[in-house]
Amino acid sequence: MTAAAAVALAVGLDLLVGEPPNRLHPVAWFGRLVAPVDRAWNRPRLAGVLAALALPLLAAGTVAAVVRLASRVDPWAGAVVAGLALAATTSLRMLVAEALRVVRLSTEDIAAAREALRSLAGRDAGELSPGLLRSAAVESAAENLADGFVAPLAAFAVLAPFSLTLAAAGAAWVKAVNTLDSMLGYHSKPVGWASARLDDLVMWLPARLSALLLAQVAGRPRALWRARQWLPEVPSPNSGWPMGTLAAALEVRLEKPGVYVLNAGASHPSPRTAQRGVLQVASSGVVATILAGVVAWL
């Protein structure tokens, strides 16, 4: 019951409050801890391996200690702290809102849409057309559903039957791994090699679970099979699954210029279709939350 209550609290906070400001956000605190690692090292891969092993464990250990201490005071106090930890590691409302904002601005103010995309997708938006902006919004919503929502939520749900403390620590560890990758995991940063490989491993299952959720919510189960043929186009071993599934379900072309094209025979999403795709991401997040709550309850 306490684990299910923690899931409900996390989702309620996301819906009613949204993301806290950076100065109060634990993920931002963790980012400040990672920042000193992002520099030149004499042995960058060794430094990267140590960071990839130590920093997520530090985040998980801190969360575990706080939840365990609260649980000793009262089990429901532990549930509240675990719910706060889960809320800090998951985000759906902001993801959906930012993606819908880019879609809306793509028809009203192209310059504003390009600027808004910067907070959603890590790509140069300076020359993107309205269709490519909407494509980027849909792609980012699908990819971040897996990385930023399903992955920590699934870790919490799977570990909750064993221990509420372990569940909160698991969600924090997964979020820390993904944050490390988002900050360091680039070809231009040798120190990020280990973080990128660890993130590939950790996100393997959440990416495929997210693709399954998207296909079922869209009522297009065969979209999964169609997505398989486009996977070689995407450099990441994981993000192609939710993005490709959504491209097939919506019958649209999703494209990152110079990197990949999914469903090349279709057109870029129209404003209405892009909006529908983002809302399907939101619906998939709701279904994932219900499933996580049920698993935690059982």
Contacts in CASP RR format, 6 or more apart in sequence:
PFRMAT RR
TARGET T0000
AUTHOR 0000-0000-0000
METHOD contacts of the structure
MODEL  1
MTAAAAVALAVGLDLLVGEPPNRLHPVAWFGRLVAPVDRAWNRPRLAGVL
AALALPLLAAGTVAAVVRLASRVDPWAGAVVAGLALAATTSLRMLVAEAL
RVVRLSTEDIAAAREALRSLAGRDAGELSPGLLRSAAVESAAENLADGFV
APLAAFAVLAPFSLTLAAAGAAWVKAVNTLDSMLGYHSKPVGWASARLDD
LVMWLPARLSALLLAQVAGRPRALWRARQWLPEVPSPNSGWPMGTLAAAL
EVRLEKPGVYVLNAGASHPSPRTAQRGVLQVASSGVVATILAGVVAWL
1 297 0 8 1.000
2 75 0 8 1.000
2 76 0 8 1.000
2 78 0 8 1.000
2 79 0 8 1.000
2 82 0 8 1.000
2 164 0 8 1.000
3 79 0 8 1.000
3 82 0 8 1.000
3 156 0 8 1.000
3 160 0 8 1.000
3 161 0 8 1.000
3 164 0 8 1.000
3 167 0 8 1.000
3 293 0 8 1.000
3 296 0 8 1.000
3 297 0 8 1.000
4 293 0 8 1.000
4 294 0 8 1.000
4 296 0 8 1.000
4 297 0 8 1.000
5 76 0 8 1.000
5 79 0 8 1.000
5 83 0 8 1.000
6 78 0 8 1.000
6 79 0 8 1.000
6 80 0 8 1.000
6 82 0 8 1.000
6 83 0 8 1.000
6 86 0 8 1.000
6 156 0 8 1.000
6 160 0 8 1.000
6 164 0 8 1.000
6 167 0 8 1.000
6 168 0 8 1.000
6 296 0 8 1.000
7 83 0 8 1.000
7 86 0 8 1.000
7 153 0 8 1.000
7 156 0 8 1.000
7 157 0 8 1.000
7 289 0 8 1.000
7 292 0 8 1.000
7 293 0 8 1.000
7 296 0 8 1.000
8 293 0 8 1.000
9 79 0 8 1.000
9 80 0 8 1.000
9 83 0 8 1.000
9 84 0 8 1.000
9 86 0 8 1.000
9 87 0 8 1.000
10 83 0 8 1.000
10 84 0 8 1.000
10 86 0 8 1.000
10 87 0 8 1.000
10 90 0 8 1.000
11 87 0 8 1.000
11 289 0 8 1.000
12 87 0 8 1.000
13 83 0 8 1.000
13 84 0 8 1.000
13 87 0 8 1.000
14 87 0 8 1.000
14 90 0 8 1.000
14 91 0 8 1.000
14 92 0 8 1.000
14 93 0 8 1.000
15 93 0 8 1.000
18 91 0 8 1.000
18 93 0 8 1.000
18 94 0 8 1.000
19 25 0 8 1.000
19 91 0 8 1.000
19 93 0 8 1.000
19 94 0 8 1.000
20 88 0 8 1.000
22 28 0 8 1.000
25 88 0 8 1.000
26 85 0 8 1.000
26 88 0 8 1.000
27 88 0 8 1.000
27 89 0 8 1.000
27 175 0 8 1.000
27 179 0 8 1.000
30 55 0 8 1.000
30 59 0 8 1.000
30 176 0 8 1.000
30 179 0 8 1.000
31 179 0 8 1.000
31 183 0 8 1.000
33 55 0 8 1.000
33 58 0 8 1.000
34 51 0 8 1.000
34 55 0 8 1.000
34 179 0 8 1.000
34 180 0 8 1.000
34 183 0 8 1.000
34 184 0 8 1.000
35 183 0 8 1.000
37 47 0 8 1.000
37 48 0 8 1.000
37 51 0 8 1.000
37 55 0 8 1.000
37 184 0 8 1.000
37 191 0 8 1.000
38 183 0 8 1.000
38 184 0 8 1.000
38 189 0 8 1.000
38 191 0 8 1.000
39 191 0 8 1.000
41 47 0 8 1.000
41 48 0 8 1.000
41 190 0 8 1.000
41 191 0 8 1.000
44 189 0 8 1.000
44 190 0 8 1.000
44 191 0 8 1.000
44 192 0 8 1.000
44 193 0 8 1.000
45 190 0 8 1.000
45 191 0 8 1.000
45 193 0 8 1.000
45 194 0 8 1.000
47 191 0 8 1.000
48 184 0 8 1.000
48 191 0 8 1.000
48 192 0 8 1.000
48 193 0 8 1.000
48 194 0 8 1.000
48 195 0 8 1.000
49 194 0 8 1.000
51 180 0 8 1.000
51 184 0 8 1.000
51 191 0 8 1.000
51 192 0 8 1.000
51 194 0 8 1.000
51 195 0 8 1.000
52 177 0 8 1.000
52 180 0 8 1.000
52 192 0 8 1.000
52 194 0 8 1.000
52 195 0 8 1.000
52 198 0 8 1.000
53 194 0 8 1.000
55 176 0 8 1.000
55 180 0 8 1.000
56 172 0 8 1.000
56 173 0 8 1.000
56 176 0 8 1.000
56 177 0 8 1.000
56 180 0 8 1.000
57 173 0 8 1.000
59 172 0 8 1.000
59 173 0 8 1.000
59 175 0 8 1.000
59 176 0 8 1.000
60 169 0 8 1.000
60 170 0 8 1.000
60 172 0 8 1.000
60 173 0 8 1.000
60 176 0 8 1.000
61 169 0 8 1.000
61 172 0 8 1.000
62 172 0 8 1.000
63 85 0 8 1.000
63 168 0 8 1.000
63 169 0 8 1.000
63 170 0 8 1.000
63 171 0 8 1.000
63 172 0 8 1.000
64 165 0 8 1.000
64 166 0 8 1.000
64 168 0 8 1.000
64 169 0 8 1.000
64 172 0 8 1.000
66 81 0 8 1.000
66 85 0 8 1.000
67 78 0 8 1.000
67 81 0 8 1.000
67 82 0 8 1.000
67 85 0 8 1.000
67 164 0 8 1.000
67 165 0 8 1.000
67 168 0 8 1.000
67 169 0 8 1.000
68 165 0 8 1.000
70 77 0 8 1.000
70 78 0 8 1.000
70 80 0 8 1.000
70 81 0 8 1.000
71 77 0 8 1.000
71 78 0 8 1.000
71 81 0 8 1.000
71 164 0 8 1.000
71 165 0 8 1.000
78 164 0 8 1.000
79 164 0 8 1.000
81 168 0 8 1.000
82 164 0 8 1.000
82 165 0 8 1.000
82 167 0 8 1.000
82 168 0 8 1.000
83 168 0 8 1.000
85 168 0 8 1.000
85 171 0 8 1.000
85 172 0 8 1.000
86 152 0 8 1.000
86 153 0 8 1.000
86 156 0 8 1.000
86 168 0 8 1.000
86 171 0 8 1.000
88 172 0 8 1.000
88 175 0 8 1.000
89 148 0 8 1.000
89 152 0 8 1.000
89 171 0 8 1.000
89 172 0 8 1.000
89 174 0 8 1.000
89 175 0 8 1.000
90 148 0 8 1.000
90 149 0 8 1.000
90 152 0 8 1.000
90 153 0 8 1.000
90 171 0 8 1.000
90 175 0 8 1.000
91 148 0 8 1.000
91 149 0 8 1.000
92 145 0 8 1.000
92 149 0 8 1.000
92 282 0 8 1.000
92 285 0 8 1.000
95 120 0 8 1.000
95 140 0 8 1.000
95 141 0 8 1.000
95 144 0 8 1.000
95 145 0 8 1.000
95 148 0 8 1.000
95 149 0 8 1.000
95 281 0 8 1.000
96 141 0 8 1.000
96 278 0 8 1.000
96 279 0 8 1.000
96 281 0 8 1.000
96 282 0 8 1.000
98 116 0 8 1.000
98 119 0 8 1.000
98 120 0 8 1.000
99 120 0 8 1.000
99 137 0 8 1.000
99 138 0 8 1.000
99 140 0 8 1.000
99 141 0 8 1.000
99 278 0 8 1.000
99 281 0 8 1.000
100 137 0 8 1.000
100 275 0 8 1.000
100 278 0 8 1.000
101 116 0 8 1.000
102 113 0 8 1.000
102 116 0 8 1.000
102 117 0 8 1.000
102 120 0 8 1.000
102 133 0 8 1.000
102 134 0 8 1.000
102 136 0 8 1.000
102 137 0 8 1.000
103 134 0 8 1.000
103 137 0 8 1.000
103 271 0 8 1.000
103 274 0 8 1.000
103 275 0 8 1.000
103 278 0 8 1.000
104 271 0 8 1.000
105 112 0 8 1.000
105 113 0 8 1.000
105 116 0 8 1.000
105 133 0 8 1.000
106 113 0 8 1.000
106 130 0 8 1.000
106 131 0 8 1.000
106 133 0 8 1.000
106 134 0 8 1.000
106 137 0 8 1.000
106 271 0 8 1.000
106 274 0 8 1.000
107 130 0 8 1.000
107 271 0 8 1.000
110 130 0 8 1.000
110 133 0 8 1.000
113 125 0 8 1.000
113 130 0 8 1.000
113 133 0 8 1.000
114 125 0 8 1.000
114 126 0 8 1.000
114 128 0 8 1.000
114 133 0 8 1.000
115 125 0 8 1.000
117 123 0 8 1.000
117 125 0 8 1.000
117 128 0 8 1.000
117 133 0 8 1.000
117 136 0 8 1.000
117 137 0 8 1.000
118 125 0 8 1.000
120 136 0 8 1.000
120 137 0 8 1.000
120 140 0 8 1.000
121 136 0 8 1.000
121 137 0 8 1.000
121 139 0 8 1.000
121 140 0 8 1.000
123 136 0 8 1.000
123 256 0 8 1.000
125 133 0 8 1.000
125 136 0 8 1.000
128 136 0 8 1.000
128 257 0 8 1.000
129 268 0 8 1.000
131 268 0 8 1.000
131 269 0 8 1.000
132 255 0 8 1.000
132 257 0 8 1.000
132 268 0 8 1.000
134 268 0 8 1.000
134 269 0 8 1.000
134 270 0 8 1.000
134 271 0 8 1.000
134 274 0 8 1.000
135 252 0 8 1.000
135 253 0 8 1.000
135 254 0 8 1.000
135 255 0 8 1.000
135 256 0 8 1.000
135 268 0 8 1.000
135 269 0 8 1.000
135 274 0 8 1.000
136 256 0 8 1.000
137 274 0 8 1.000
137 278 0 8 1.000
138 243 0 8 1.000
138 246 0 8 1.000
138 250 0 8 1.000
138 252 0 8 1.000
138 254 0 8 1.000
138 269 0 8 1.000
138 274 0 8 1.000
138 277 0 8 1.000
138 278 0 8 1.000
139 243 0 8 1.000
139 254 0 8 1.000
139 256 0 8 1.000
141 277 0 8 1.000
141 278 0 8 1.000
141 281 0 8 1.000
142 210 0 8 1.000
142 214 0 8 1.000
142 242 0 8 1.000
142 243 0 8 1.000
142 244 0 8 1.000
142 245 0 8 1.000
142 246 0 8 1.000
142 281 0 8 1.000
143 239 0 8 1.000
143 240 0 8 1.000
143 242 0 8 1.000
143 243 0 8 1.000
145 210 0 8 1.000
145 213 0 8 1.000
145 214 0 8 1.000
145 242 0 8 1.000
145 281 0 8 1.000
145 284 0 8 1.000
145 285 0 8 1.000
146 203 0 8 1.000
146 206 0 8 1.000
146 207 0 8 1.000
146 209 0 8 1.000
146 210 0 8 1.000
146 211 0 8 1.000
146 238 0 8 1.000
146 239 0 8 1.000
146 241 0 8 1.000
146 242 0 8 1.000
147 178 0 8 1.000
147 203 0 8 1.000
147 206 0 8 1.000
147 207 0 8 1.000
147 239 0 8 1.000
148 175 0 8 1.000
148 178 0 8 1.000
149 285 0 8 1.000
149 288 0 8 1.000
150 206 0 8 1.000
150 209 0 8 1.000
150 210 0 8 1.000
150 213 0 8 1.000
150 285 0 8 1.000
150 288 0 8 1.000
151 174 0 8 1.000
151 175 0 8 1.000
151 178 0 8 1.000
151 202 0 8 1.000
151 203 0 8 1.000
151 206 0 8 1.000
152 170 0 8 1.000
152 171 0 8 1.000
152 172 0 8 1.000
152 174 0 8 1.000
152 175 0 8 1.000
153 171 0 8 1.000
153 288 0 8 1.000
153 289 0 8 1.000
153 292 0 8 1.000
154 205 0 8 1.000
154 206 0 8 1.000
154 209 0 8 1.000
154 288 0 8 1.000
154 292 0 8 1.000
155 167 0 8 1.000
155 170 0 8 1.000
155 171 0 8 1.000
155 173 0 8 1.000
155 174 0 8 1.000
156 167 0 8 1.000
156 168 0 8 1.000
156 170 0 8 1.000
156 171 0 8 1.000
156 292 0 8 1.000
156 296 0 8 1.000
157 167 0 8 1.000
157 291 0 8 1.000
157 292 0 8 1.000
157 293 0 8 1.000
157 295 0 8 1.000
157 296 0 8 1.000
158 167 0 8 1.000
158 295 0 8 1.000
159 166 0 8 1.000
159 167 0 8 1.000
159 169 0 8 1.000
159 170 0 8 1.000
160 167 0 8 1.000
160 295 0 8 1.000
160 296 0 8 1.000
161 295 0 8 1.000
161 296 0 8 1.000
161 298 0 8 1.000
167 296 0 8 1.000
174 202 0 8 1.000
177 195 0 8 1.000
177 198 0 8 1.000
177 199 0 8 1.000
177 202 0 8 1.000
178 199 0 8 1.000
178 202 0 8 1.000
178 203 0 8 1.000
180 192 0 8 1.000
180 195 0 8 1.000
180 198 0 8 1.000
180 199 0 8 1.000
181 192 0 8 1.000
181 195 0 8 1.000
181 196 0 8 1.000
181 198 0 8 1.000
181 199 0 8 1.000
183 195 0 8 1.000
184 191 0 8 1.000
184 192 0 8 1.000
184 195 0 8 1.000
184 196 0 8 1.000
185 192 0 8 1.000
185 193 0 8 1.000
185 195 0 8 1.000
185 196 0 8 1.000
185 199 0 8 1.000
186 192 0 8 1.000
186 196 0 8 1.000
200 236 0 8 1.000
200 237 0 8 1.000
200 238 0 8 1.000
203 238 0 8 1.000
204 237 0 8 1.000
204 238 0 8 1.000
206 238 0 8 1.000
207 238 0 8 1.000
207 239 0 8 1.000
207 240 0 8 1.000
207 241 0 8 1.000
207 242 0 8 1.000
208 238 0 8 1.000
208 241 0 8 1.000
209 288 0 8 1.000
210 241 0 8 1.000
210 242 0 8 1.000
210 284 0 8 1.000
210 288 0 8 1.000
211 224 0 8 1.000
211 227 0 8 1.000
211 241 0 8 1.000
211 242 0 8 1.000
211 244 0 8 1.000
211 245 0 8 1.000
212 224 0 8 1.000
213 284 0 8 1.000
213 285 0 8 1.000
213 287 0 8 1.000
213 288 0 8 1.000
214 223 0 8 1.000
214 242 0 8 1.000
214 245 0 8 1.000
214 246 0 8 1.000
214 249 0 8 1.000
214 280 0 8 1.000
214 281 0 8 1.000
214 284 0 8 1.000
215 221 0 8 1.000
215 222 0 8 1.000
215 223 0 8 1.000
215 224 0 8 1.000
215 245 0 8 1.000
215 249 0 8 1.000
216 287 0 8 1.000
217 280 0 8 1.000
217 283 0 8 1.000
217 284 0 8 1.000
217 287 0 8 1.000
218 246 0 8 1.000
218 249 0 8 1.000
218 250 0 8 1.000
218 280 0 8 1.000
219 249 0 8 1.000
220 248 0 8 1.000
220 249 0 8 1.000
222 248 0 8 1.000
223 244 0 8 1.000
223 245 0 8 1.000
223 246 0 8 1.000
223 248 0 8 1.000
223 249 0 8 1.000
224 245 0 8 1.000
224 248 0 8 1.000
226 244 0 8 1.000
226 245 0 8 1.000
226 248 0 8 1.000
226 263 0 8 1.000
227 240 0 8 1.000
227 241 0 8 1.000
227 243 0 8 1.000
227 244 0 8 1.000
227 245 0 8 1.000
227 247 0 8 1.000
227 248 0 8 1.000
227 262 0 8 1.000
230 240 0 8 1.000
230 244 0 8 1.000
230 247 0 8 1.000
230 260 0 8 1.000
230 261 0 8 1.000
230 262 0 8 1.000
230 263 0 8 1.000
231 240 0 8 1.000
231 241 0 8 1.000
231 244 0 8 1.000
233 260 0 8 1.000
233 261 0 8 1.000
233 262 0 8 1.000
234 240 0 8 1.000
234 243 0 8 1.000
234 259 0 8 1.000
234 260 0 8 1.000
234 262 0 8 1.000
235 259 0 8 1.000
235 260 0 8 1.000
240 262 0 8 1.000
243 254 0 8 1.000
243 262 0 8 1.000
244 254 0 8 1.000
244 262 0 8 1.000
244 263 0 8 1.000
246 254 0 8 1.000
246 277 0 8 1.000
246 280 0 8 1.000
246 281 0 8 1.000
247 253 0 8 1.000
247 254 0 8 1.000
247 262 0 8 1.000
247 263 0 8 1.000
247 266 0 8 1.000
248 263 0 8 1.000
249 277 0 8 1.000
249 280 0 8 1.000
250 269 0 8 1.000
250 273 0 8 1.000
250 276 0 8 1.000
250 277 0 8 1.000
250 280 0 8 1.000
251 263 0 8 1.000
251 266 0 8 1.000
252 263 0 8 1.000
252 266 0 8 1.000
252 267 0 8 1.000
252 268 0 8 1.000
252 269 0 8 1.000
252 273 0 8 1.000
252 274 0 8 1.000
253 261 0 8 1.000
253 262 0 8 1.000
253 263 0 8 1.000
253 264 0 8 1.000
253 265 0 8 1.000
253 266 0 8 1.000
253 267 0 8 1.000
253 268 0 8 1.000
253 269 0 8 1.000
254 261 0 8 1.000
254 262 0 8 1.000
254 263 0 8 1.000
254 268 0 8 1.000
254 269 0 8 1.000
255 261 0 8 1.000
255 262 0 8 1.000
255 268 0 8 1.000
269 277 0 8 1.000
END
